[in-house]
Amino acid sequence: MKVYGDLKSGNCLKVKWVCDRLALPYSWIAVDILKGESRTSQFLKLNGAGQVPVVEFDDGRTLAQSNAIIRYLARGSDLIPSDAFAAAKMDEWLFWEQYSHEPYIAVCRSQMVYLGKTASDLDPDKVKRGYAALARMEHELASKRFLVGDRFSLADVALLAYTRLAHEGGFDLDGYASLRRWIDDAEKALALPPARI
């Protein structure tokens, strides 16, 4: 299996983390999105949307979209709850991450880290929505260890990728004690070095 991705991308890291956690054999093929390497004709044959990550399986089939990839790779593992409703709650978080979290937290980070914007240059609506996403997570995590109860799941993998780096997008996590505790627990579950929050 080949994983095409950029290690600066949280969406790509999700796939790497799941492969590593489940000891799945893979080759990492670096794609520098800032240099336009996901827009070459060769890459577009793998994913016509020109986005990373993409997984190419040994039989030539490809799969894109980080949450679809991790959902597929983790089938039958402890990263997906065996209870059908708990698995659906995990999926609920996966969809929410891409619609209500990543477009704000990750975009603000990208604009500051890669485009050199300052926090005051960011779109105030994106900042407001980013804080709303963090507040929702803080509220949920005040009463449970992980996003789907007391078990680490793909929901945590998906939300960890950009939440642990939210400070790089100008988001102050000082007032989010439950969220900071969860980041620490999730990083430990994935054997990651701690992010400097």
Contacts in CASP RR format, 6 or more apart in sequence:
PFRMAT RR
TARGET T0000
AUTHOR 0000-0000-0000
METHOD contacts of the structure
MODEL  1
MKVYGDLKSGNCLKVKWVCDRLALPYSWIAVDILKGESRTSQFLKLNGAG
QVPVVEFDDGRTLAQSNAIIRYLARGSDLIPSDAFAAAKMDEWLFWEQYS
HEPYIAVCRSQMVYLGKTASDLDPDKVKRGYAALARMEHELASKRFLVGD
RFSLADVALLAYTRLAHEGGFDLDGYASLRRWIDDAEKALALPPARI
1 24 0 8 1.000
1 25 0 8 1.000
1 26 0 8 1.000
1 27 0 8 1.000
1 55 0 8 1.000
1 56 0 8 1.000
1 57 0 8 1.000
1 58 0 8 1.000
2 26 0 8 1.000
2 27 0 8 1.000
2 29 0 8 1.000
2 55 0 8 1.000
2 56 0 8 1.000
3 12 0 8 1.000
3 15 0 8 1.000
3 16 0 8 1.000
3 19 0 8 1.000
3 26 0 8 1.000
3 27 0 8 1.000
3 28 0 8 1.000
3 29 0 8 1.000
3 53 0 8 1.000
3 54 0 8 1.000
3 55 0 8 1.000
4 29 0 8 1.000
4 31 0 8 1.000
4 43 0 8 1.000
4 46 0 8 1.000
4 52 0 8 1.000
4 53 0 8 1.000
4 54 0 8 1.000
4 55 0 8 1.000
4 56 0 8 1.000
5 12 0 8 1.000
5 15 0 8 1.000
5 28 0 8 1.000
5 29 0 8 1.000
5 30 0 8 1.000
5 31 0 8 1.000
5 52 0 8 1.000
5 53 0 8 1.000
5 54 0 8 1.000
6 12 0 8 1.000
6 30 0 8 1.000
6 31 0 8 1.000
6 32 0 8 1.000
6 33 0 8 1.000
6 38 0 8 1.000
6 52 0 8 1.000
7 13 0 8 1.000
7 16 0 8 1.000
7 30 0 8 1.000
8 33 0 8 1.000
8 113 0 8 1.000
9 33 0 8 1.000
9 52 0 8 1.000
9 53 0 8 1.000
10 66 0 8 1.000
10 106 0 8 1.000
10 161 0 8 1.000
10 162 0 8 1.000
10 165 0 8 1.000
11 52 0 8 1.000
11 53 0 8 1.000
11 66 0 8 1.000
11 102 0 8 1.000
11 106 0 8 1.000
11 161 0 8 1.000
12 52 0 8 1.000
12 53 0 8 1.000
12 66 0 8 1.000
13 161 0 8 1.000
14 53 0 8 1.000
14 66 0 8 1.000
14 67 0 8 1.000
14 69 0 8 1.000
14 70 0 8 1.000
14 157 0 8 1.000
14 158 0 8 1.000
14 161 0 8 1.000
15 53 0 8 1.000
15 55 0 8 1.000
15 66 0 8 1.000
15 69 0 8 1.000
15 70 0 8 1.000
15 73 0 8 1.000
16 28 0 8 1.000
17 157 0 8 1.000
17 161 0 8 1.000
17 190 0 8 1.000
17 192 0 8 1.000
18 24 0 8 1.000
18 69 0 8 1.000
18 70 0 8 1.000
18 73 0 8 1.000
18 74 0 8 1.000
18 79 0 8 1.000
18 154 0 8 1.000
18 157 0 8 1.000
19 26 0 8 1.000
19 73 0 8 1.000
20 190 0 8 1.000
20 191 0 8 1.000
21 79 0 8 1.000
21 189 0 8 1.000
21 190 0 8 1.000
21 191 0 8 1.000
22 73 0 8 1.000
22 74 0 8 1.000
22 77 0 8 1.000
22 79 0 8 1.000
24 73 0 8 1.000
26 55 0 8 1.000
31 37 0 8 1.000
31 38 0 8 1.000
31 43 0 8 1.000
31 52 0 8 1.000
33 52 0 8 1.000
34 114 0 8 1.000
37 43 0 8 1.000
38 47 0 8 1.000
38 50 0 8 1.000
38 51 0 8 1.000
38 52 0 8 1.000
39 50 0 8 1.000
43 50 0 8 1.000
43 54 0 8 1.000
44 50 0 8 1.000
46 54 0 8 1.000
46 56 0 8 1.000
46 62 0 8 1.000
46 64 0 8 1.000
47 54 0 8 1.000
47 62 0 8 1.000
47 64 0 8 1.000
49 64 0 8 1.000
51 64 0 8 1.000
51 65 0 8 1.000
53 64 0 8 1.000
53 66 0 8 1.000
53 69 0 8 1.000
54 62 0 8 1.000
54 63 0 8 1.000
54 64 0 8 1.000
55 62 0 8 1.000
55 63 0 8 1.000
55 64 0 8 1.000
55 69 0 8 1.000
55 73 0 8 1.000
56 62 0 8 1.000
57 63 0 8 1.000
63 69 0 8 1.000
63 72 0 8 1.000
66 158 0 8 1.000
67 94 0 8 1.000
67 95 0 8 1.000
67 97 0 8 1.000
67 98 0 8 1.000
67 154 0 8 1.000
67 158 0 8 1.000
70 79 0 8 1.000
70 154 0 8 1.000
70 157 0 8 1.000
70 158 0 8 1.000
71 80 0 8 1.000
71 91 0 8 1.000
71 94 0 8 1.000
71 154 0 8 1.000
74 80 0 8 1.000
74 154 0 8 1.000
78 151 0 8 1.000
79 152 0 8 1.000
79 153 0 8 1.000
79 154 0 8 1.000
79 157 0 8 1.000
80 87 0 8 1.000
80 90 0 8 1.000
80 153 0 8 1.000
80 154 0 8 1.000
81 87 0 8 1.000
81 89 0 8 1.000
81 90 0 8 1.000
81 148 0 8 1.000
81 151 0 8 1.000
81 153 0 8 1.000
86 148 0 8 1.000
86 149 0 8 1.000
89 148 0 8 1.000
89 155 0 8 1.000
90 147 0 8 1.000
90 148 0 8 1.000
90 153 0 8 1.000
90 154 0 8 1.000
90 155 0 8 1.000
93 147 0 8 1.000
93 148 0 8 1.000
93 155 0 8 1.000
93 158 0 8 1.000
93 159 0 8 1.000
94 154 0 8 1.000
94 155 0 8 1.000
94 158 0 8 1.000
97 155 0 8 1.000
97 158 0 8 1.000
97 159 0 8 1.000
100 129 0 8 1.000
100 132 0 8 1.000
100 133 0 8 1.000
100 136 0 8 1.000
101 130 0 8 1.000
101 133 0 8 1.000
101 137 0 8 1.000
101 159 0 8 1.000
101 162 0 8 1.000
101 163 0 8 1.000
102 162 0 8 1.000
103 126 0 8 1.000
103 129 0 8 1.000
104 126 0 8 1.000
104 127 0 8 1.000
104 129 0 8 1.000
104 130 0 8 1.000
104 133 0 8 1.000
105 130 0 8 1.000
105 133 0 8 1.000
105 134 0 8 1.000
105 162 0 8 1.000
105 163 0 8 1.000
105 166 0 8 1.000
105 169 0 8 1.000
105 171 0 8 1.000
106 162 0 8 1.000
107 126 0 8 1.000
108 122 0 8 1.000
108 126 0 8 1.000
108 127 0 8 1.000
108 130 0 8 1.000
108 169 0 8 1.000
108 170 0 8 1.000
108 171 0 8 1.000
109 162 0 8 1.000
109 165 0 8 1.000
109 166 0 8 1.000
109 168 0 8 1.000
109 169 0 8 1.000
109 170 0 8 1.000
111 117 0 8 1.000
111 121 0 8 1.000
111 122 0 8 1.000
111 169 0 8 1.000
112 118 0 8 1.000
112 119 0 8 1.000
112 122 0 8 1.000
112 168 0 8 1.000
112 169 0 8 1.000
112 170 0 8 1.000
113 168 0 8 1.000
113 169 0 8 1.000
119 127 0 8 1.000
119 169 0 8 1.000
119 170 0 8 1.000
122 169 0 8 1.000
122 170 0 8 1.000
127 170 0 8 1.000
127 171 0 8 1.000
130 171 0 8 1.000
131 171 0 8 1.000
134 163 0 8 1.000
134 166 0 8 1.000
134 171 0 8 1.000
134 173 0 8 1.000
134 176 0 8 1.000
134 179 0 8 1.000
135 176 0 8 1.000
137 147 0 8 1.000
137 159 0 8 1.000
137 163 0 8 1.000
137 176 0 8 1.000
137 179 0 8 1.000
137 182 0 8 1.000
138 175 0 8 1.000
138 176 0 8 1.000
138 177 0 8 1.000
138 178 0 8 1.000
138 179 0 8 1.000
140 147 0 8 1.000
141 147 0 8 1.000
141 178 0 8 1.000
141 179 0 8 1.000
141 181 0 8 1.000
141 182 0 8 1.000
142 178 0 8 1.000
144 150 0 8 1.000
145 182 0 8 1.000
145 185 0 8 1.000
146 152 0 8 1.000
146 153 0 8 1.000
146 155 0 8 1.000
146 156 0 8 1.000
146 182 0 8 1.000
146 185 0 8 1.000
146 186 0 8 1.000
147 153 0 8 1.000
147 155 0 8 1.000
147 156 0 8 1.000
147 159 0 8 1.000
147 182 0 8 1.000
148 155 0 8 1.000
148 156 0 8 1.000
152 185 0 8 1.000
152 186 0 8 1.000
152 189 0 8 1.000
156 182 0 8 1.000
156 186 0 8 1.000
156 189 0 8 1.000
157 186 0 8 1.000
157 190 0 8 1.000
160 183 0 8 1.000
160 186 0 8 1.000
160 187 0 8 1.000
160 190 0 8 1.000
163 179 0 8 1.000
163 183 0 8 1.000
164 183 0 8 1.000
164 186 0 8 1.000
164 187 0 8 1.000
164 195 0 8 1.000
164 197 0 8 1.000
165 195 0 8 1.000
166 173 0 8 1.000
167 173 0 8 1.000
167 196 0 8 1.000
167 197 0 8 1.000
173 179 0 8 1.000
173 180 0 8 1.000
173 197 0 8 1.000
180 197 0 8 1.000
183 195 0 8 1.000
183 197 0 8 1.000
184 194 0 8 1.000
187 193 0 8 1.000
187 194 0 8 1.000
187 195 0 8 1.000
END
